[in-house]
Amino acid sequence: MKRDEDHLQDPLTVAGVIFPIGYENPDIYDSKSISEKKRDALFEQIQEDALWFEIIQVTPEEIDKHNIYRADQLAMEQIAIHSNADVVLTDAMPLLIEGKEIIPLVKGDQKSISIAAASILAKSHKRPCNVRVR
């Protein structure tokens, strides 16, 4: 799971992605190193190839209520609970949920294609009307 927190006055966007076992796509990597045009193309590709994904937008009011870190963590926990994954990889974010193995990876979007894909979805997704769950 990964978030986009570039603009704190805007909603916080958090995403999670599950790919088929063995899925590979050399274009999906650290979202910060990919151009906006390429991220937008990958946004569609990721949604097509994923077994499951979810994108959540957290309102500025929720961010103010909880603080940015906890709001991010709560959104990631919600996505993890909604998924059918037994093991959840995060980009260095510990999650406080039971019943799933949580593995926070430092520089996770460079180590996991699912975290990199979630980062791309979060950075590319800006409008609530585009939220889809599959």
JOSULJO-V587873 format. One record per backbone hydrogen bond with DSSP energy under -1.0 kcal/mol. NH is the residue of the N-H (numbers start at 1). CO is the residue of the C=O. E is the energy in kcal/mol with one decimal. If there is no record, write none. Layout:
# JOSULJO-V587873
nh->NH co->CO e->E
nh->NH co->CO e->E
This chain:
# JOSULJO-V587873
nh->2 co->15 e->-1.9
nh->4 co->13 e->-2.1
nh->10 co->7 e->-1.4
nh->12 co->58 e->-2.5
nh->13 co->4 e->-1.2
nh->14 co->56 e->-3.0
nh->15 co->2 e->-2.6
nh->16 co->54 e->-2.1
nh->18 co->52 e->-2.9
nh->23 co->20 e->-2.2
nh->28 co->25 e->-1.8
nh->33 co->30 e->-1.9
nh->34 co->31 e->-1.2
nh->39 co->35 e->-2.7
nh->40 co->36 e->-2.4
nh->41 co->37 e->-1.7
nh->42 co->38 e->-2.6
nh->43 co->39 e->-2.2
nh->44 co->40 e->-1.1
nh->45 co->41 e->-1.7
nh->46 co->42 e->-3.3
nh->47 co->43 e->-1.5
nh->48 co->44 e->-1.9
nh->49 co->45 e->-2.4
nh->50 co->46 e->-2.3
nh->51 co->18 e->-2.5
nh->52 co->18 e->-1.6
nh->54 co->16 e->-2.0
nh->56 co->14 e->-3.4
nh->58 co->12 e->-3.4
nh->63 co->59 e->-2.1
nh->64 co->60 e->-2.6
nh->65 co->61 e->-2.1
nh->66 co->62 e->-2.2
nh->67 co->63 e->-3.0
nh->71 co->67 e->-2.6
nh->72 co->68 e->-2.1
nh->73 co->69 e->-2.5
nh->74 co->70 e->-2.9
nh->75 co->71 e->-2.0
nh->76 co->72 e->-2.4
nh->77 co->73 e->-2.5
nh->78 co->74 e->-2.3
nh->79 co->75 e->-2.2
nh->80 co->76 e->-2.7
nh->81 co->77 e->-2.5
nh->82 co->78 e->-2.1
nh->83 co->79 e->-1.6
nh->88 co->101 e->-3.3
nh->90 co->103 e->-2.1
nh->91 co->1 e->-1.2
nh->92 co->90 e->-1.8
nh->101 co->86 e->-2.9
nh->103 co->88 e->-3.2
nh->105 co->90 e->-3.1
nh->108 co->105 e->-1.3
nh->110 co->107 e->-2.0
nh->111 co->108 e->-1.1
nh->112 co->108 e->-2.5
nh->116 co->112 e->-2.5
nh->117 co->113 e->-2.5
nh->118 co->114 e->-2.3
nh->119 co->115 e->-2.3
nh->120 co->116 e->-2.1
nh->121 co->117 e->-2.6
nh->122 co->118 e->-2.6
nh->123 co->119 e->-2.6
nh->124 co->120 e->-2.4
nh->125 co->121 e->-1.8
nh->130 co->127 e->-2.3
nh->131 co->128 e->-1.7
nh->134 co->53 e->-1.8
